[in-house]
Amino acid sequence: MSTEVQAGEVMAGSPQVHDESELARASQVGSDLINNVARVVRGKPDQIELAATVLLGGGHLLIEDVPGVGKTILARALAISIGGKFSRIQGTPDLMPADVTGTNVYRRESEEFVFHPGPVFANVVLVDEINRATPRTQSALLEAMEEGQVTADGLGYGLPEPFCLLATENPVEYHGTYPLPEGQLDRFMAAISIGYPDREAEKEVLTSQAHGHPIEELESVCSLEDLVSARVAVRAVYTAPAIVDYVVSICDATRRHPSISIGASPRGSLALLHAAQARAIIKGRDYVVPDDVKVMAVSVLGHRIVLSQGAQSIGAGRNLIHQILTSVPVPTDSGR
């Protein structure tokens, strides 16, 4: 019997989302997103589910892998699926902060400065090859990702709701790139890798694109209002005290591990909790089980830790999180 089944039996009768129709609608939004993206991203169900979980959890997503495996296609498919305003920013060394956030422009007729919003003012923003932008430009995204606004000349301008930033990067090629600082990595709810498709999935890719790309026919499957409502439902998912303690124990273990110099922050703990709640919704539950935490922990925490020595990489961070998960006891009751 799986951990999820055991936890589900133990936690039966936990406080639930008051409106079951809200739970059903939120779960349907997640299912529709997954099925729609799977039409163009073949053979990657786990990665698609993780991406949909981040969207429902109200976070931002970093997609990293070698060129040509579908990073940008996954990001575009997610953006199309939820509708709303979409913008794309191409990371280049000459990209300036104002090219991202916007700038004040003087109007002679009114003799005043007027703010012209940049491409970050959209519901879904794709920053392609984010690590090719300079640190100064990367830092322009920090406020947007954390607070949902940008500041220009001392004035704050709120971003559209919902707002989600999807960023891609190639972790192998270092020429002309600028590593993302820890502060920015910590603002991504999760980081995922696509990986090469298996033989059958690659055959499907070749066949489906013989006469055009299927993303050209992709349409939205939910409205912005549906996504906002789903995010509200995610926050109402019940999390037992034992589950909260489990999340804290995992993050605390990253701060004590001898191979880790900087462990997961409290922001990371919160991101893991919200990601677990979103996964519960996608699985049709209004309560979190230990498997929700375990499944999301690697993607949510792997990019947040800094290794004590050796080459710094998200892959190495994920391996350490796998080790930590085996050492932290899994809760066997609801903690009530």
TORLUMLUM-863712 format. One record per residue (C-alpha): residue in one letter; x, y, z. Coordinates in nm, 2 decimals, decimal comma. Each point is the difference from the previous one (the first is absolute). Layout:
% residues N
 aa      x      y      z
  A      X      Y      Z
...
This chain:
% residues 336
 aa      x      y      z
  M   0,00   0,00   0,00
  S   0,14   0,34  -0,10
  T   0,08   0,28   0,25
  E  -0,27   0,21  -0,17
  V  -0,27  -0,26   0,06
  Q   0,10  -0,05   0,36
  A   0,01   0,37   0,06
  G  -0,34   0,04  -0,16
  E  -0,15  -0,26   0,23
  V   0,15   0,16   0,30
  M  -0,10   0,35  -0,08
  A  -0,36  -0,08  -0,10
  G  -0,23   0,24   0,18
  S   0,24   0,29   0,00
  P  -0,14   0,35  -0,04
  Q  -0,09   0,05  -0,37
  V  -0,06   0,28  -0,25
  H  -0,35   0,13   0,09
  D  -0,13   0,01  -0,36
  E   0,06  -0,33  -0,17
  S  -0,09   0,15  -0,34
  E   0,30   0,23   0,04
  L   0,22  -0,29   0,06
  A  -0,14  -0,19  -0,30
  R   0,04   0,31  -0,23
  A   0,36   0,05   0,11
  S   0,08  -0,37  -0,05
  Q  -0,15   0,02  -0,35
  V   0,21   0,31  -0,08
  G   0,31  -0,19   0,09
  S  -0,11  -0,31  -0,20
  D  -0,09   0,21  -0,31
  L   0,34   0,18   0,01
  I   0,19  -0,33   0,02
  N  -0,20  -0,16  -0,28
  N   0,03   0,31  -0,23
  V   0,38   0,04   0,04
  A   0,04  -0,38  -0,05
  R  -0,13   0,06  -0,36
  V   0,32   0,18  -0,09
  V   0,26  -0,13   0,25
  R   0,02  -0,37  -0,05
  G   0,12  -0,26   0,24
  K   0,05   0,23   0,30
  P  -0,30  -0,05   0,23
  D   0,19   0,06   0,32
  Q   0,15   0,32  -0,11
  I  -0,33   0,13  -0,13
  E  -0,17  -0,08   0,33
  L   0,27   0,18   0,19
  A  -0,04   0,30  -0,22
  A  -0,38   0,00   0,05
  T   0,05  -0,03   0,37
  V   0,22   0,31   0,01
  L  -0,27   0,20  -0,19
  L  -0,27  -0,11   0,24
  G   0,23   0,06   0,29
  G   0,05   0,37  -0,10
  G   0,37  -0,03  -0,06
  H   0,25   0,05  -0,28
  L   0,18  -0,27  -0,19
  L   0,36  -0,05  -0,12
  I   0,04  -0,24  -0,29
  E   0,36  -0,11  -0,05
  D   0,15  -0,25  -0,25
  V   0,21  -0,03  -0,31
  P  -0,12   0,16  -0,32
  G  -0,27  -0,16  -0,21
  V  -0,19  -0,21   0,26
  G  -0,31   0,22   0,02
  K   0,06   0,26   0,27
  T  -0,15   0,29  -0,19
  I  -0,28  -0,21  -0,14
  L  -0,10  -0,11   0,35
  A  -0,01   0,37   0,12
  R  -0,19   0,11  -0,31
  A  -0,25  -0,28   0,04
  L  -0,07   0,09   0,36
  A  -0,04   0,36  -0,09
  I  -0,25  -0,08  -0,28
  S  -0,19  -0,24   0,22
  I  -0,09   0,26   0,27
  G  -0,08   0,28  -0,25
  G   0,05   0,36   0,10
  K   0,28   0,23  -0,11
  F   0,32  -0,16  -0,10
  S   0,34   0,16  -0,06
  R   0,34  -0,14  -0,07
  I   0,34   0,15   0,10
  Q   0,31  -0,13  -0,17
  G   0,29   0,00   0,23
  T   0,31   0,17  -0,16
  P   0,30   0,18   0,14
  D  -0,12   0,34  -0,13
  L  -0,35  -0,03   0,16
  M  -0,05   0,29   0,24
  P  -0,22   0,00   0,32
  A  -0,23   0,26  -0,16
  D  -0,05  -0,23  -0,30
  V  -0,16  -0,24   0,25
  T  -0,19   0,22   0,25
  G  -0,08   0,31  -0,21
  T   0,11   0,36   0,03
  N  -0,14   0,35   0,04
  V  -0,04   0,20  -0,32
  Y  -0,03   0,38  -0,02
  R  -0,31   0,12  -0,18
  R   0,05   0,36  -0,13
  E  -0,37   0,07  -0,05
  S  -0,09  -0,07   0,37
  E   0,35   0,09   0,13
  E   0,02  -0,31   0,22
  F   0,16  -0,33   0,02
  V  -0,22  -0,31  -0,08
  F   0,09  -0,35   0,09
  H   0,02  -0,24  -0,30
  P  -0,03  -0,36   0,13
  G   0,25  -0,25  -0,12
  P  -0,06  -0,36  -0,10
  V   0,00  -0,12   0,36
  F  -0,35   0,14   0,02
  A  -0,18  -0,31  -0,11
  N  -0,17  -0,30   0,16
  V   0,26  -0,24  -0,13
  V   0,35   0,11  -0,07
  L   0,25  -0,22  -0,17
  V   0,37   0,10   0,05
  D   0,18  -0,22  -0,25
  E   0,37  -0,07   0,09
  I  -0,02   0,21   0,32
  N   0,36  -0,07   0,08
  R   0,12   0,19  -0,31
  A  -0,13   0,33   0,15
  T   0,24   0,19   0,22
  P  -0,03  -0,01   0,38
  R  -0,13   0,36   0,00
  T  -0,29  -0,10  -0,24
  Q  -0,07  -0,32   0,19
  S  -0,03   0,20   0,32
  A  -0,28   0,20  -0,16
  L  -0,22  -0,31   0,02
  L   0,05  -0,05   0,38
  E  -0,27   0,25   0,11
  A  -0,24  -0,12  -0,27
  M   0,04  -0,37   0,11
  E  -0,03   0,06   0,37
  E  -0,25   0,29   0,03
  G  -0,19   0,01  -0,33
  Q   0,11   0,35  -0,08
  V   0,28   0,21  -0,14
  T   0,13   0,33   0,12
  A   0,10   0,29  -0,24
  D   0,12   0,34   0,13
  G  -0,13  -0,08   0,35
  L  -0,35  -0,10  -0,11
  G  -0,13  -0,36   0,01
  Y  -0,21  -0,15  -0,28
  G  -0,19  -0,32   0,06
  L   0,02  -0,29  -0,24
  P  -0,31  -0,17  -0,14
  E  -0,16  -0,28   0,20
  P   0,07  -0,28  -0,04
  F   0,37   0,05  -0,07
  C   0,24  -0,29  -0,08
  L   0,36   0,01  -0,12
  L   0,14  -0,29  -0,19
  A   0,37   0,00  -0,07
  T   0,22  -0,23  -0,20
  E   0,37  -0,05   0,01
  N   0,27  -0,23  -0,14
  P   0,21  -0,12   0,30
  V   0,27  -0,15  -0,22
  E   0,12   0,29  -0,21
  Y   0,18   0,26   0,20
  H   0,15   0,23  -0,27
  G  -0,19   0,34   0,01
  T  -0,22  -0,10   0,30
  Y  -0,04   0,14   0,35
  P  -0,09  -0,25   0,28
  L  -0,32   0,09   0,18
  P   0,06   0,13   0,35
  E  -0,13  -0,19   0,30
  G  -0,25   0,27   0,07
  Q  -0,16  -0,04  -0,34
  L   0,01  -0,38   0,00
  D  -0,18   0,01   0,34
  R  -0,29   0,18  -0,16
  F  -0,08  -0,28  -0,24
  M  -0,24  -0,24   0,16
  A   0,15  -0,29  -0,19
  A   0,27  -0,09  -0,26
  I  -0,05  -0,29  -0,24
  S   0,19  -0,17  -0,27
  I  -0,16  -0,13  -0,32
  G   0,25  -0,27  -0,10
  Y   0,02  -0,19  -0,33
  P  -0,32  -0,18  -0,11
  D  -0,01  -0,38  -0,03
  R  -0,01  -0,15  -0,35
  E  -0,37  -0,03  -0,02
  A  -0,06   0,36   0,11
  E   0,26   0,13  -0,24
  K  -0,18  -0,19  -0,29
  E  -0,32   0,18   0,11
  V   0,18   0,33  -0,01
  L   0,13  -0,06  -0,36
  T  -0,34  -0,12  -0,12
  S  -0,20   0,28   0,16
  Q   0,22   0,27  -0,15
  A   0,01  -0,14  -0,35
  H  -0,23   0,27  -0,13
  G   0,02   0,27   0,27
  H   0,04   0,04   0,37
  P  -0,30  -0,11   0,22
  I   0,05   0,30   0,22
  E  -0,15   0,21  -0,28
  E  -0,33  -0,17   0,06
  L   0,01   0,01   0,38
  E  -0,27   0,21   0,18
  S  -0,06   0,10   0,35
  V  -0,18  -0,24   0,23
  C  -0,08   0,23   0,29
  S  -0,05   0,37   0,06
  L   0,21   0,23   0,22
  E  -0,29   0,00   0,25
  D   0,01  -0,38   0,01
  L   0,37   0,00   0,08
  V  -0,05   0,27   0,27
  S  -0,28  -0,20   0,16
  A   0,21  -0,32  -0,02
  R   0,28   0,18   0,18
  V  -0,24   0,10   0,28
  A  -0,12  -0,36   0,03
  V   0,37  -0,11   0,03
  R   0,05   0,22   0,30
  A  -0,30  -0,16   0,17
  V   0,13  -0,35  -0,03
  Y   0,04  -0,15   0,36
  T   0,35  -0,06   0,12
  A   0,02  -0,20   0,32
  P   0,25   0,12   0,27
  A   0,21  -0,32  -0,06
  I   0,03   0,10  -0,37
  V   0,11   0,35   0,09
  D   0,26  -0,15   0,24
  Y   0,11  -0,24  -0,28
  V   0,06   0,30  -0,24
  V   0,20   0,19   0,27
  S   0,21  -0,31   0,08
  I   0,10  -0,05  -0,36
  C   0,10   0,37  -0,04
  D   0,18  -0,01   0,33
  A   0,19  -0,30  -0,11
  T   0,14   0,19  -0,30
  R   0,14   0,26   0,24
  R   0,18  -0,27   0,21
  H   0,14  -0,22  -0,29
  P   0,38   0,01  -0,01
  S   0,00   0,03  -0,38
  I  -0,22   0,30   0,00
  S   0,12   0,35   0,10
  I  -0,33   0,18  -0,05
  G  -0,32  -0,20   0,05
  A  -0,36   0,07  -0,10
  S  -0,14   0,33   0,13
  P  -0,34   0,05   0,17
  R  -0,12   0,11  -0,34
  G   0,10  -0,34  -0,13
  S  -0,20  -0,17   0,28
  L  -0,31   0,21  -0,09
  A   0,05  -0,09  -0,37
  L   0,02  -0,37   0,08
  L  -0,32   0,03   0,21
  H  -0,19   0,18  -0,28
  A   0,13  -0,24  -0,26
  A  -0,12  -0,30   0,21
  Q  -0,34   0,17   0,03
  A  -0,02   0,05  -0,38
  R   0,09  -0,36  -0,06
  A  -0,27  -0,12   0,23
  I  -0,25   0,21  -0,20
  I   0,12  -0,16  -0,32
  K  -0,04  -0,34   0,15
  G  -0,36   0,09   0,10
  R   0,06   0,03   0,38
  D  -0,07   0,28   0,24
  Y   0,28  -0,11   0,24
  V   0,37  -0,04  -0,03
  V   0,17  -0,34   0,04
  P   0,37  -0,08   0,05
  D   0,04  -0,11  -0,36
  D  -0,10   0,35  -0,12
  V   0,30   0,15   0,20
  K   0,24  -0,27  -0,11
  V  -0,08   0,02  -0,37
  M   0,03   0,38  -0,01
  A   0,30   0,03   0,23
  V   0,27  -0,07  -0,26
  S  -0,13   0,25  -0,25
  V  -0,08   0,27   0,26
  L   0,32  -0,02   0,21
  G   0,27  -0,14  -0,24
  H   0,08   0,34  -0,15
  R  -0,01   0,19   0,33
  I   0,29  -0,15   0,18
  V   0,37   0,09  -0,03
  L   0,26  -0,28   0,01
  S   0,29   0,03   0,24
  Q   0,25  -0,10  -0,26
  G   0,03  -0,12  -0,36
  A  -0,19   0,10  -0,31
  Q  -0,32   0,18   0,08
  S  -0,29  -0,14  -0,20
  I  -0,37  -0,06   0,04
  G   0,05  -0,36  -0,08
  A   0,23  -0,05   0,29
  G  -0,24   0,18   0,22
  R  -0,28  -0,23  -0,10
  N   0,21  -0,30   0,09
  L   0,06   0,13   0,35
  I  -0,37   0,06   0,04
  H  -0,06  -0,36  -0,09
  Q   0,24  -0,10   0,27
  I  -0,16   0,22   0,26
  L  -0,35  -0,14  -0,08
  T   0,13  -0,34   0,09
  S   0,12   0,12   0,34
  V  -0,30   0,21   0,12
  P  -0,28  -0,22   0,16
  V  -0,33   0,00  -0,19
  P  -0,30   0,09   0,22
  T  -0,23  -0,29   0,06
  D  -0,29   0,19   0,15
  S  -0,18   0,32  -0,05
  G   0,15   0,16   0,31
  R  -0,34   0,08   0,15
